[in-house]
Amino acid sequence: MSAGAPILYSFRRCPYAMRARLALHAAGIAVEHREILLRDKPQAMLDASPKGTVPVLVLPDGRVLEESLDVAHWALAQNDPEDWLAPGDEMAPLIARCDGDFKHHLDRYKYATRHDTDPAEHFEAGSAFLAELDARLSGGGQLFGARMSLADAAIFPFVRQFAHTDREAFDGLGLSGVSRWLDDHLASPRFAAVMAKHPLWSPDGPTG
């Protein structure tokens, strides 16, 4: 931990938390990483952010960032060596669609029993968004050109979740651009770094 470092409350498998960790890593910002369980949230996190979702970034000046995109934009405003923000406002509508319609269908496909939904219906609806991404990616590169941007980091963790629900069904869509893009990100050193396992945090020290 760096002296005066921001505190990040995170859950390893949450795609929103992945998004935040990717941006912090790209910006080269060291944090005090506090890994939590969503079913057993520490009081310190709830005191900082009563809504109880991750990520939560507590800045050294006491400000609290409670949304993944707020964390990402804050981090990249400090340092953006790879120009992740270069596409500017063009990225916002695509990210919003990921977080809106696509996430709606993803949840009802992946957790169909919990939502009492038809997974096939929501797989088909979610696949329509993936087809749009595939059209963007058909020439190679990333969602907004040849280089990775915040949009790629913001969206691929959710596509990962969709694909891993049933990889055979995902591959059966024949979306070669999305498949290549996703697999490249999953195989990247940056993704490996942000997916490193951390012991659970408690006020008394790591719990294992």
KEKOLDREN-338627 format. One record per residue: residue number from 1; x, y, z of N, C-alpha, C in turn; residue in three letters. Coordinates in pm, 1 decimal. Example, Ala and Ser with C-alpha at 12.3 -4.5 7.8 and 13.67 -1.06 7.14 Angstrom:
{keke 1,{1319.0,-569.0,780.0},{1230.0,-450.0,780.0},{1320.0,-330.0,780.0},'Ala'}
{keke 2,{1285.0,-225.0,708.0},{1367.0,-106.0,714.0},{1290.0,3.0,787.0},'Ser'}
This chain:
{keke 1,{84.5,-120.1,0.0},{0.0,0.0,0.0},{87.7,124.5,0.0},'Met'}
{keke 2,{54.8,219.6,-83.7},{125.7,346.9,-86.4},{67.0,440.6,17.6},'Ser'}
{keke 3,{152.3,522.9,75.9},{104.1,619.7,173.1},{7.3,715.4,106.2},'Ala'}
{keke 4,{-107.7,733.2,165.5},{-205.8,824.7,110.0},{-273.8,774.7,-14.5},'Gly'}
{keke 5,{-264.3,645.6,-42.0},{-325.9,591.2,-162.7},{-477.1,586.9,-147.0},'Ala'}
{keke 6,{-551.1,601.7,-258.1},{-695.6,580.7,-252.0},{-726.2,438.4,-206.7},'Pro'}
{keke 7,{-840.6,421.2,-144.9},{-886.6,289.1,-101.0},{-990.8,239.7,-200.6},'Ile'}
{keke 8,{-968.3,121.6,-254.5},{-1062.0,62.0,-349.4},{-1128.0,-60.2,-287.0},'Leu'}
{keke 9,{-1259.4,-53.3,-270.4},{-1337.2,-170.3,-232.9},{-1379.8,-238.4,-362.1},'Tyr'}
{keke 10,{-1350.3,-368.0,-372.0},{-1370.0,-437.9,-498.5},{-1412.5,-581.7,-472.6},'Ser'}
{keke 11,{-1473.3,-640.9,-574.8},{-1506.5,-783.0,-576.1},{-1454.0,-836.7,-708.0},'Phe'}
{keke 12,{-1368.1,-936.3,-702.5},{-1288.1,-978.2,-817.3},{-1371.2,-1004.6,-941.9},'Arg'}
{keke 13,{-1484.5,-1072.8,-929.3},{-1558.9,-1117.2,-1047.3},{-1663.1,-1016.3,-1095.9},'Arg'}
{keke 14,{-1681.3,-905.5,-1027.5},{-1781.2,-807.3,-1069.4},{-1731.3,-730.2,-1192.2},'Cys'}
{keke 15,{-1808.4,-728.9,-1301.3},{-1760.8,-657.9,-1421.0},{-1747.1,-507.5,-1401.4},'Pro'}
{keke 16,{-1829.6,-448.9,-1315.3},{-1813.4,-306.2,-1286.6},{-1680.7,-281.3,-1215.3},'Tyr'}
{keke 17,{-1647.3,-367.9,-1120.9},{-1520.0,-353.8,-1050.3},{-1402.5,-379.9,-1144.3},'Ala'}
{keke 18,{-1417.4,-475.7,-1236.2},{-1312.0,-498.4,-1336.1},{-1286.8,-371.6,-1416.3},'Met'}
{keke 19,{-1393.8,-307.4,-1458.0},{-1384.2,-183.3,-1536.3},{-1302.7,-78.7,-1460.5},'Arg'}
{keke 20,{-1331.7,-61.7,-1334.2},{-1259.6,36.3,-1254.1},{-1113.2,-2.2,-1237.6},'Ala'}
{keke 21,{-1088.5,-130.6,-1210.6},{-950.0,-174.5,-1191.6},{-869.0,-159.3,-1319.6},'Arg'}
{keke 22,{-930.0,-186.1,-1434.1},{-860.3,-167.9,-1561.3},{-817.8,-23.0,-1581.1},'Leu'}
{keke 23,{-907.3,69.4,-1551.4},{-874.2,211.2,-1569.3},{-766.4,255.9,-1470.7},'Ala'}
{keke 24,{-776.5,211.4,-1347.4},{-673.9,246.3,-1248.2},{-538.2,191.3,-1290.1},'Leu'}
{keke 25,{-537.8,70.0,-1343.7},{-412.4,10.0,-1390.4},{-356.6,88.4,-1508.8},'His'}
{keke 26,{-442.8,123.3,-1603.4},{-396.5,199.7,-1719.9},{-340.0,334.5,-1678.9},'Ala'}
{keke 27,{-397.8,393.8,-1575.3},{-351.9,524.0,-1527.1},{-229.7,512.8,-1437.4},'Ala'}
{keke 28,{-194.6,390.9,-1398.6},{-78.9,371.7,-1311.5},{-100.7,420.4,-1169.4},'Gly'}
{keke 29,{-224.1,413.9,-1123.1},{-257.6,464.0,-989.9},{-259.4,348.7,-890.3},'Ile'}
{keke 30,{-175.4,357.6,-790.5},{-170.7,257.2,-684.2},{-284.8,281.7,-586.4},'Ala'}
{keke 31,{-346.7,175.2,-544.0},{-457.4,184.6,-448.7},{-434.6,85.5,-334.8},'Val'}
{keke 32,{-502.3,109.5,-224.6},{-514.1,8.4,-120.5},{-634.8,-77.2,-158.0},'Glu'}
{keke 33,{-609.2,-198.6,-202.6},{-714.7,-286.8,-252.5},{-778.6,-359.9,-135.5},'His'}
{keke 34,{-908.6,-341.2,-120.9},{-983.9,-411.0,-17.1},{-1085.4,-502.6,-84.2},'Arg'}
{keke 35,{-1051.0,-630.1,-91.2},{-1138.8,-730.0,-152.9},{-1249.9,-765.8,-54.5},'Glu'}
{keke 36,{-1373.1,-765.1,-102.6},{-1487.7,-790.2,-15.3},{-1575.4,-900.6,-75.2},'Ile'}
{keke 37,{-1665.3,-952.0,6.6},{-1771.1,-1040.8,-39.6},{-1900.7,-962.1,-43.4},'Leu'}
{keke 38,{-1972.5,-971.8,-154.3},{-2096.5,-894.6,-167.1},{-2202.4,-941.2,-67.9},'Leu'}
{keke 39,{-2192.4,-1066.2,-23.5},{-2290.2,-1116.3,73.1},{-2252.0,-1082.7,217.2},'Arg'}
{keke 40,{-2133.2,-1025.2,235.8},{-2085.7,-992.6,370.9},{-2003.1,-864.2,364.0},'Asp'}
{keke 41,{-2072.2,-754.2,334.8},{-2003.2,-627.3,309.8},{-1951.2,-567.6,440.7},'Lys'}
{keke 42,{-1826.6,-523.6,441.5},{-1771.6,-465.3,564.6},{-1836.9,-331.4,596.5},'Pro'}
{keke 43,{-1849.5,-303.3,724.3},{-1913.7,-179.6,766.6},{-1839.4,-56.7,716.1},'Gln'}
{keke 44,{-1707.3,-65.8,707.5},{-1629.4,49.4,659.5},{-1669.2,87.6,517.3},'Ala'}
{keke 45,{-1696.7,-11.7,433.7},{-1742.0,16.4,297.8},{-1881.2,78.1,299.4},'Met'}
{keke 46,{-1971.0,23.5,380.9},{-2107.6,76.9,388.4},{-2109.7,217.3,447.2},'Leu'}
{keke 47,{-2018.5,245.5,537.5},{-2008.4,382.1,591.3},{-1968.1,480.4,481.7},'Asp'}
{keke 48,{-1878.2,435.0,393.4},{-1833.1,521.0,283.5},{-1938.6,531.9,174.4},'Ala'}
{keke 49,{-2009.2,421.4,147.1},{-2104.7,415.8,37.4},{-2222.1,327.6,79.0},'Ser'}
{keke 50,{-2325.8,386.3,136.3},{-2437.4,306.6,188.8},{-2508.7,221.4,84.6},'Pro'}
{keke 51,{-2496.4,254.5,-44.7},{-2568.4,173.7,-143.3},{-2511.2,33.5,-157.3},'Lys'}
{keke 52,{-2389.2,11.6,-111.4},{-2337.8,-122.3,-95.4},{-2300.4,-197.5,-221.4},'Gly'}
{keke 53,{-2266.1,-127.4,-328.3},{-2219.4,-193.7,-449.9},{-2073.4,-158.2,-474.7},'Thr'}
{keke 54,{-2006.6,-242.9,-553.0},{-1868.0,-214.5,-589.8},{-1862.5,-175.3,-737.7},'Val'}
{keke 55,{-1759.5,-98.2,-771.2},{-1648.3,-52.7,-689.1},{-1684.2,71.1,-607.1},'Pro'}
{keke 56,{-1607.0,90.7,-500.6},{-1610.9,214.5,-424.0},{-1466.6,260.5,-410.6},'Val'}
{keke 57,{-1440.5,384.2,-449.0},{-1306.4,440.7,-436.1},{-1313.0,557.4,-338.6},'Leu'}
{keke 58,{-1239.7,545.6,-228.7},{-1232.2,651.8,-129.0},{-1100.9,725.7,-150.3},'Val'}
{keke 59,{-1110.9,850.8,-191.2},{-991.8,929.7,-222.5},{-926.7,983.1,-94.9},'Leu'}
{keke 60,{-797.5,1014.6,-101.7},{-728.4,1064.5,17.5},{-791.0,1189.5,77.9},'Pro'}
{keke 61,{-860.8,1270.3,-4.0},{-923.4,1391.4,48.7},{-1062.4,1364.2,108.0},'Asp'}
{keke 62,{-1103.1,1236.0,108.8},{-1231.1,1199.0,167.8},{-1344.9,1184.6,68.8},'Gly'}
{keke 63,{-1325.9,1229.9,-53.7},{-1431.7,1211.7,-153.6},{-1450.7,1063.5,-183.5},'Arg'}
{keke 64,{-1573.7,1028.1,-216.5},{-1606.3,888.2,-243.9},{-1665.8,878.0,-384.3},'Val'}
{keke 65,{-1608.4,791.0,-465.3},{-1660.7,763.6,-599.2},{-1728.2,627.6,-594.7},'Leu'}
{keke 66,{-1857.8,625.4,-629.5},{-1939.7,506.1,-610.5},{-1979.8,437.5,-739.9},'Glu'}
{keke 67,{-1942.3,492.7,-853.5},{-1979.3,435.0,-982.7},{-1852.0,402.3,-1061.4},'Glu'}
{keke 68,{-1855.2,290.8,-1132.4},{-1735.7,245.4,-1203.4},{-1685.5,347.2,-1304.9},'Ser'}
{keke 69,{-1776.9,409.9,-1377.8},{-1733.1,507.2,-1477.7},{-1676.4,632.7,-1412.0},'Leu'}
{keke 70,{-1728.6,669.0,-1294.2},{-1671.9,782.8,-1221.5},{-1529.1,750.8,-1178.5},'Asp'}
{keke 71,{-1506.7,627.9,-1131.3},{-1371.5,586.6,-1094.3},{-1280.6,591.0,-1216.9},'Val'}
{keke 72,{-1328.5,537.4,-1328.9},{-1246.8,533.6,-1450.4},{-1212.3,673.0,-1499.5},'Ala'}
{keke 73,{-1311.4,761.0,-1503.7},{-1284.7,897.5,-1552.1},{-1193.4,973.6,-1457.2},'His'}
{keke 74,{-1210.4,951.5,-1326.4},{-1120.2,1017.1,-1230.8},{-977.4,969.3,-1254.0},'Trp'}
{keke 75,{-959.0,837.7,-1265.5},{-824.6,782.6,-1282.4},{-758.7,835.8,-1408.7},'Ala'}
{keke 76,{-832.8,834.2,-1519.0},{-775.0,875.8,-1646.5},{-756.6,1026.4,-1656.0},'Leu'}
{keke 77,{-830.5,1101.0,-1574.7},{-806.0,1245.6,-1567.0},{-673.1,1274.6,-1497.3},'Ala'}
{keke 78,{-629.6,1183.2,-1409.5},{-499.6,1201.3,-1344.3},{-386.1,1167.0,-1440.5},'Gln'}
{keke 79,{-407.9,1061.1,-1520.1},{-301.9,1013.8,-1608.2},{-363.9,921.7,-1713.0},'Asn'}
{keke 80,{-343.5,953.3,-1839.0},{-401.4,874.4,-1947.7},{-294.6,849.3,-2053.4},'Asp'}
{keke 81,{-191.0,771.7,-2018.4},{-76.8,756.8,-2109.3},{-109.3,686.1,-2239.7},'Pro'}
{keke 82,{-217.7,608.6,-2242.1},{-253.4,535.6,-2364.2},{-370.7,600.7,-2439.1},'Glu'}
{keke 83,{-407.3,720.5,-2396.3},{-514.2,798.1,-2462.1},{-646.9,723.4,-2466.9},'Asp'}
{keke 84,{-683.8,661.0,-2355.6},{-811.5,590.9,-2348.5},{-930.2,684.9,-2365.6},'Trp'}
{keke 85,{-912.5,811.9,-2332.0},{-1022.6,907.4,-2343.1},{-1027.7,976.3,-2478.9},'Leu'}
{keke 86,{-938.0,940.2,-2569.6},{-928.0,1010.8,-2697.8},{-1057.5,1012.5,-2778.2},'Ala'}
{keke 87,{-1136.7,903.9,-2782.8},{-1260.3,911.4,-2861.5},{-1364.5,1007.6,-2805.2},'Pro'}
{keke 88,{-1346.1,1053.5,-2683.2},{-1433.2,1155.1,-2625.2},{-1576.9,1110.5,-2606.0},'Gly'}
{keke 89,{-1667.7,1203.9,-2633.2},{-1810.2,1179.4,-2607.2},{-1870.2,1071.8,-2697.2},'Asp'}
{keke 90,{-1800.3,1034.8,-2803.3},{-1851.7,929.1,-2892.0},{-1870.7,797.2,-2817.5},'Glu'}
{keke 91,{-1794.1,776.5,-2711.6},{-1799.9,649.2,-2640.4},{-1924.1,635.1,-2554.0},'Met'}
{keke 92,{-1975.8,747.4,-2505.3},{-2081.1,743.1,-2403.5},{-2205.7,666.0,-2445.6},'Ala'}
{keke 93,{-2260.7,686.1,-2567.4},{-2382.2,611.9,-2602.6},{-2362.7,460.9,-2606.8},'Pro'}
{keke 94,{-2247.4,415.2,-2654.9},{-2223.3,271.2,-2662.7},{-2209.6,211.4,-2522.1},'Leu'}
{keke 95,{-2137.4,279.6,-2435.6},{-2122.9,231.3,-2298.2},{-2258.7,231.3,-2228.4},'Ile'}
{keke 96,{-2339.2,333.2,-2254.0},{-2472.2,340.4,-2192.8},{-2559.8,224.1,-2238.8},'Ala'}
{keke 97,{-2548.4,185.2,-2363.8},{-2627.2,71.6,-2412.9},{-2581.0,-58.2,-2350.6},'Arg'}
{keke 98,{-2451.0,-69.9,-2328.1},{-2399.1,-187.4,-2257.9},{-2457.0,-195.0,-2116.8},'Cys'}
{keke 99,{-2453.9,-82.6,-2047.9},{-2498.1,-79.2,-1908.5},{-2649.6,-83.8,-1895.6},'Asp'}
{keke 100,{-2719.6,-53.7,-2003.1},{-2865.2,-51.6,-2000.5},{-2924.9,-178.2,-2058.2},'Gly'}
{keke 101,{-2958.3,-175.5,-2187.4},{-3026.6,-288.3,-2250.9},{-2945.6,-417.5,-2243.5},'Asp'}
{keke 102,{-2815.6,-410.2,-2274.6},{-2737.8,-533.6,-2277.3},{-2728.5,-595.7,-2138.7},'Phe'}
{keke 103,{-2702.7,-514.2,-2036.6},{-2695.0,-567.4,-1900.0},{-2829.3,-625.7,-1857.3},'Lys'}
{keke 104,{-2939.1,-563.6,-1897.9},{-3072.9,-615.9,-1868.0},{-3087.3,-757.9,-1922.9},'His'}
{keke 105,{-3050.3,-777.0,-2048.5},{-3064.5,-909.3,-2108.5},{-2960.0,-1007.1,-2054.6},'His'}
{keke 106,{-2840.8,-958.8,-2028.7},{-2737.1,-1044.1,-1970.6},{-2783.9,-1105.1,-1838.5},'Leu'}
{keke 107,{-2837.9,-1022.1,-1751.1},{-2883.3,-1071.6,-1620.2},{-2993.3,-1175.8,-1635.1},'Asp'}
{keke 108,{-3083.3,-1152.7,-1729.4},{-3198.3,-1243.4,-1744.8},{-3163.5,-1366.9,-1827.1},'Arg'}
{keke 109,{-3048.4,-1364.3,-1891.6},{-2994.9,-1483.5,-1957.7},{-2911.4,-1564.4,-1858.8},'Tyr'}
{keke 110,{-2819.3,-1499.7,-1792.3},{-2727.8,-1569.4,-1700.9},{-2799.5,-1618.1,-1574.9},'Lys'}
{keke 111,{-2891.5,-1537.9,-1525.2},{-2961.1,-1571.1,-1400.0},{-3110.2,-1590.8,-1426.7},'Tyr'}
{keke 112,{-3141.1,-1674.5,-1525.7},{-3280.5,-1692.2,-1568.1},{-3368.3,-1746.2,-1456.1},'Ala'}
{keke 113,{-3316.3,-1836.1,-1375.8},{-3395.9,-1892.1,-1265.9},{-3430.4,-1785.1,-1163.9},'Thr'}
{keke 114,{-3331.8,-1703.1,-1131.3},{-3355.0,-1595.4,-1034.4},{-3460.1,-1497.3,-1084.6},'Arg'}
{keke 115,{-3457.1,-1467.6,-1213.3},{-3549.0,-1368.9,-1269.9},{-3677.0,-1430.4,-1326.3},'His'}
{keke 116,{-3683.5,-1564.5,-1327.5},{-3798.2,-1635.8,-1384.7},{-3821.0,-1591.5,-1529.8},'Asp'}
{keke 117,{-3714.6,-1602.7,-1610.1},{-3718.7,-1558.3,-1750.1},{-3679.5,-1672.8,-1841.8},'Thr'}
{keke 118,{-3704.4,-1652.1,-1969.6},{-3665.1,-1747.5,-2072.5},{-3523.8,-1712.2,-2118.7},'Asp'}
{keke 119,{-3423.6,-1792.9,-2085.2},{-3286.4,-1754.0,-2120.6},{-3264.2,-1742.1,-2271.1},'Pro'}
{keke 120,{-3333.8,-1825.6,-2349.4},{-3314.9,-1819.3,-2495.0},{-3357.8,-1684.3,-2550.5},'Ala'}
{keke 121,{-3465.8,-1630.7,-2497.0},{-3514.6,-1499.4,-2542.4},{-3411.6,-1391.2,-2514.6},'Glu'}
{keke 122,{-3352.7,-1395.1,-2396.7},{-3258.3,-1289.8,-2359.9},{-3120.7,-1312.7,-2421.7},'His'}
{keke 123,{-3086.5,-1437.7,-2450.0},{-2964.1,-1464.1,-2526.9},{-2975.5,-1400.6,-2664.7},'Phe'}
{keke 124,{-3089.6,-1419.1,-2728.0},{-3110.6,-1361.7,-2861.8},{-3106.0,-1209.4,-2858.0},'Glu'}
{keke 125,{-3171.8,-1150.3,-2757.1},{-3173.5,-1003.9,-2747.4},{-3033.9,-949.4,-2718.6},'Ala'}
{keke 126,{-2962.0,-1014.6,-2629.4},{-2825.4,-970.7,-2600.9},{-2733.9,-987.3,-2720.2},'Gly'}
{keke 127,{-2757.5,-1090.6,-2799.2},{-2674.2,-1116.7,-2916.0},{-2685.4,-1006.1,-3020.6},'Ser'}
{keke 128,{-2798.3,-936.4,-3022.7},{-2814.9,-826.4,-3118.8},{-2713.7,-715.6,-3090.6},'Ala'}
{keke 129,{-2689.6,-688.1,-2962.8},{-2588.4,-588.1,-2926.6},{-2449.5,-637.9,-2966.4},'Phe'}
{keke 130,{-2423.4,-766.1,-2943.8},{-2293.7,-821.2,-2980.9},{-2270.9,-812.9,-3131.7},'Leu'}
{keke 131,{-2377.1,-830.7,-3210.1},{-2363.7,-819.7,-3355.2},{-2323.6,-678.2,-3395.7},'Ala'}
{keke 132,{-2374.8,-579.0,-3325.6},{-2335.9,-440.4,-3353.5},{-2188.7,-418.4,-3319.1},'Glu'}
{keke 133,{-2145.5,-475.5,-3206.8},{-2003.8,-465.1,-3172.5},{-1918.4,-533.6,-3279.2},'Leu'}
{keke 134,{-1966.2,-648.5,-3326.0},{-1890.3,-723.5,-3426.4},{-1871.4,-642.1,-3553.8},'Asp'}
{keke 135,{-1973.6,-568.0,-3591.5},{-1962.2,-483.8,-3711.0},{-1853.1,-378.0,-3692.4},'Ala'}
{keke 136,{-1842.8,-325.6,-3570.9},{-1738.3,-227.1,-3542.3},{-1599.3,-291.5,-3547.0},'Arg'}
{keke 137,{-1594.2,-417.6,-3508.6},{-1466.0,-484.7,-3490.2},{-1424.3,-567.2,-3611.3},'Leu'}
{keke 138,{-1504.7,-568.0,-3715.4},{-1480.0,-657.5,-3828.5},{-1347.5,-628.8,-3898.7},'Ser'}
{keke 139,{-1301.8,-506.7,-3890.2},{-1174.6,-471.9,-3952.3},{-1055.8,-488.9,-3860.9},'Gly'}
{keke 140,{-1077.6,-549.4,-3743.7},{-970.5,-562.1,-3646.1},{-966.8,-442.3,-3554.0},'Gly'}
{keke 141,{-871.8,-442.0,-3466.5},{-858.5,-330.1,-3374.6},{-961.2,-332.7,-3264.5},'Gly'}
{keke 142,{-1003.1,-213.5,-3222.5},{-1087.3,-197.8,-3105.5},{-1217.8,-126.6,-3143.8},'Gln'}
{keke 143,{-1297.5,-95.0,-3045.5},{-1430.6,-40.8,-3074.5},{-1428.0,97.2,-3138.4},'Leu'}
{keke 144,{-1324.7,175.2,-3106.7},{-1315.7,310.9,-3163.2},{-1180.8,331.2,-3231.7},'Phe'}
{keke 145,{-1147.9,238.3,-3319.6},{-1024.0,252.2,-3394.0},{-924.2,144.0,-3359.7},'Gly'}
{keke 146,{-800.3,168.9,-3395.5},{-697.1,66.7,-3381.4},{-652.7,45.2,-3237.9},'Ala'}
{keke 147,{-672.6,148.5,-3153.3},{-618.1,142.6,-3018.3},{-728.2,125.2,-2915.3},'Arg'}
{keke 148,{-692.4,61.9,-2806.1},{-786.1,41.6,-2696.4},{-826.8,176.0,-2638.3},'Met'}
{keke 149,{-954.4,183.6,-2599.0},{-1006.1,303.3,-2534.7},{-1083.8,261.9,-2409.9},'Ser'}
{keke 150,{-1134.7,360.4,-2338.3},{-1217.1,331.3,-2221.2},{-1337.0,247.0,-2260.1},'Leu'}
{keke 151,{-1391.7,267.0,-2379.6},{-1508.6,189.9,-2421.6},{-1479.2,40.5,-2421.9},'Ala'}
{keke 152,{-1362.5,1.6,-2468.5},{-1326.6,-140.6,-2469.8},{-1316.9,-195.3,-2328.0},'Asp'}
{keke 153,{-1249.4,-120.7,-2241.2},{-1234.9,-164.3,-2102.2},{-1368.5,-166.9,-2030.2},'Ala'}
{keke 154,{-1458.5,-76.0,-2067.6},{-1588.0,-66.7,-2000.8},{-1682.4,-178.3,-2043.1},'Ala'}
{keke 155,{-1667.8,-226.5,-2167.0},{-1765.8,-319.0,-2222.9},{-1721.1,-463.9,-2218.4},'Ile'}
{keke 156,{-1591.4,-491.8,-2239.0},{-1555.7,-633.0,-2253.7},{-1578.4,-716.5,-2127.6},'Phe'}
{keke 157,{-1571.9,-660.9,-2004.5},{-1603.5,-746.2,-1889.5},{-1747.0,-799.7,-1890.8},'Pro'}
{keke 158,{-1838.8,-724.6,-1949.1},{-1978.2,-769.7,-1957.7},{-1994.9,-871.8,-2070.8},'Phe'}
{keke 159,{-1923.3,-851.7,-2180.3},{-1924.8,-950.6,-2288.2},{-1862.3,-1080.3,-2237.8},'Val'}
{keke 160,{-1759.0,-1071.3,-2158.1},{-1698.2,-1189.2,-2095.7},{-1802.9,-1268.0,-2017.6},'Arg'}
{keke 161,{-1881.3,-1197.8,-1938.0},{-1982.7,-1265.2,-1856.9},{-2086.0,-1334.0,-1945.4},'Gln'}
{keke 162,{-2126.7,-1266.2,-2050.2},{-2222.6,-1323.5,-2145.9},{-2163.2,-1448.4,-2211.4},'Phe'}
{keke 163,{-2040.1,-1438.0,-2258.8},{-1976.0,-1549.6,-2328.9},{-1955.3,-1669.5,-2236.9},'Ala'}
{keke 164,{-1917.6,-1643.9,-2113.3},{-1885.4,-1753.2,-2021.7},{-2009.7,-1823.2,-1967.7},'His'}
{keke 165,{-2126.2,-1765.4,-1988.6},{-2248.7,-1834.0,-1947.2},{-2266.0,-1963.5,-2025.4},'Thr'}
{keke 166,{-2235.2,-1960.3,-2153.9},{-2238.8,-2079.7,-2239.4},{-2148.1,-2050.1,-2358.0},'Asp'}
{keke 167,{-2021.8,-2087.1,-2344.6},{-1924.8,-2049.5,-2447.0},{-1957.9,-2114.0,-2580.9},'Arg'}
{keke 168,{-2011.7,-2234.4,-2578.9},{-2046.7,-2299.7,-2704.9},{-2154.7,-2220.8,-2779.1},'Glu'}
{keke 169,{-2256.1,-2174.1,-2705.5},{-2362.0,-2094.4,-2767.9},{-2306.0,-1962.1,-2819.2},'Ala'}
{keke 170,{-2217.6,-1900.1,-2741.5},{-2154.3,-1774.3,-2782.8},{-2074.4,-1794.9,-2910.8},'Phe'}
{keke 171,{-1992.1,-1899.8,-2914.5},{-1911.7,-1925.9,-3033.8},{-2000.9,-1956.9,-3154.1},'Asp'}
{keke 172,{-2117.3,-2016.5,-3126.1},{-2210.1,-2050.2,-3232.9},{-2269.8,-1929.8,-3302.3},'Gly'}
{keke 173,{-2256.6,-1812.2,-3242.6},{-2306.4,-1690.5,-3306.7},{-2223.4,-1653.4,-3429.2},'Leu'}
{keke 174,{-2101.9,-1702.8,-3435.9},{-2016.9,-1673.6,-3551.1},{-1968.3,-1530.5,-3557.8},'Gly'}
{keke 175,{-1958.0,-1465.1,-3443.0},{-1914.2,-1325.3,-3438.5},{-1762.7,-1322.3,-3420.9},'Leu'}
{keke 176,{-1691.7,-1338.1,-3530.8},{-1546.6,-1355.1,-3523.8},{-1476.5,-1231.5,-3469.4},'Ser'}
{keke 177,{-1530.1,-1114.0,-3501.7},{-1467.9,-991.5,-3452.0},{-1478.6,-979.4,-3301.5},'Gly'}
{keke 178,{-1596.8,-1003.3,-3248.1},{-1616.4,-997.3,-3103.5},{-1535.8,-1105.7,-3033.8},'Val'}
{keke 179,{-1535.8,-1225.8,-3089.3},{-1461.8,-1336.4,-3027.1},{-1313.0,-1305.6,-3020.8},'Ser'}
{keke 180,{-1256.3,-1255.1,-3131.2},{-1113.7,-1220.6,-3132.7},{-1083.4,-1110.2,-3033.0},'Arg'}
{keke 181,{-1166.1,-1006.5,-3033.5},{-1149.4,-891.4,-2943.3},{-1157.6,-935.0,-2797.2},'Trp'}
{keke 182,{-1258.3,-1014.9,-2764.4},{-1273.6,-1060.7,-2627.5},{-1154.7,-1145.8,-2584.9},'Leu'}
{keke 183,{-1118.5,-1243.2,-2667.5},{-1009.3,-1332.8,-2630.2},{-877.4,-1257.9,-2616.8},'Asp'}
{keke 184,{-854.1,-1157.8,-2701.3},{-732.2,-1077.4,-2689.9},{-727.7,-1003.8,-2556.3},'Asp'}
{keke 185,{-840.6,-947.0,-2515.8},{-842.4,-876.5,-2387.6},{-825.7,-972.5,-2270.3},'His'}
{keke 186,{-888.8,-1089.1,-2279.7},{-878.4,-1184.7,-2169.4},{-736.5,-1239.8,-2155.8},'Leu'}
{keke 187,{-662.9,-1244.1,-2265.9},{-526.3,-1296.6,-2263.9},{-421.7,-1189.2,-2234.9},'Ala'}
{keke 188,{-465.1,-1065.2,-2215.3},{-369.9,-954.9,-2200.4},{-305.0,-954.1,-2061.9},'Ser'}
{keke 189,{-181.1,-908.1,-2053.4},{-116.5,-893.9,-1923.0},{-193.7,-801.0,-1829.7},'Pro'}
{keke 190,{-257.0,-698.7,-1884.8},{-333.5,-606.8,-1798.7},{-450.0,-678.5,-1731.5},'Arg'}
{keke 191,{-523.9,-760.1,-1807.5},{-635.1,-831.8,-1746.8},{-584.6,-929.2,-1640.8},'Phe'}
{keke 192,{-473.5,-996.2,-1670.1},{-415.6,-1086.0,-1570.0},{-380.6,-1008.8,-1442.7},'Ala'}
{keke 193,{-327.4,-888.4,-1459.8},{-288.1,-809.0,-1343.5},{-408.8,-767.9,-1259.4},'Ala'}
{keke 194,{-516.4,-724.3,-1324.7},{-630.9,-675.7,-1247.1},{-714.9,-789.9,-1191.6},'Val'}
{keke 195,{-691.6,-912.3,-1241.5},{-763.9,-1027.7,-1190.0},{-683.0,-1106.7,-1087.9},'Met'}
{keke 196,{-570.0,-1052.8,-1046.9},{-491.6,-1118.6,-942.1},{-577.2,-1132.9,-816.3},'Ala'}
{keke 197,{-564.5,-1245.0,-749.7},{-645.3,-1270.0,-631.2},{-588.2,-1196.4,-510.9},'Lys'}
{keke 198,{-679.9,-1140.4,-431.9},{-643.7,-1071.4,-307.6},{-714.7,-1140.1,-192.0},'His'}
{keke 199,{-650.8,-1144.5,-75.7},{-721.6,-1197.9,40.3},{-838.0,-1107.4,78.1},'Pro'}
{keke 200,{-940.3,-1164.8,137.0},{-1051.7,-1082.6,182.8},{-1002.7,-983.4,286.0},'Leu'}
{keke 201,{-1057.2,-862.9,275.5},{-1016.1,-756.2,367.6},{-1106.4,-756.4,491.4},'Trp'}
{keke 202,{-1046.7,-728.6,604.4},{-1122.9,-699.0,725.2},{-1045.9,-593.7,803.0},'Ser'}
{keke 203,{-1111.4,-521.2,893.0},{-1039.8,-418.6,969.9},{-925.9,-476.4,1052.5},'Pro'}
{keke 204,{-932.1,-604.6,1078.1},{-829.5,-669.3,1160.8},{-718.2,-730.9,1077.4},'Asp'}
{keke 205,{-726.6,-712.7,946.4},{-623.3,-768.7,858.9},{-682.4,-871.2,765.2},'Gly'}
{keke 206,{-603.9,-916.4,665.1},{-653.5,-1013.5,567.7},{-707.0,-1139.4,634.7},'Pro'}
{keke 207,{-811.7,-1195.3,576.0},{-875.4,-1311.8,636.3},{-845.3,-1440.6,561.3},'Thr'}
{keke 208,{-766.4,-1435.2,457.6},{-730.7,-1557.3,386.7},{-748.0,-1543.6,238.4},'Gly'}
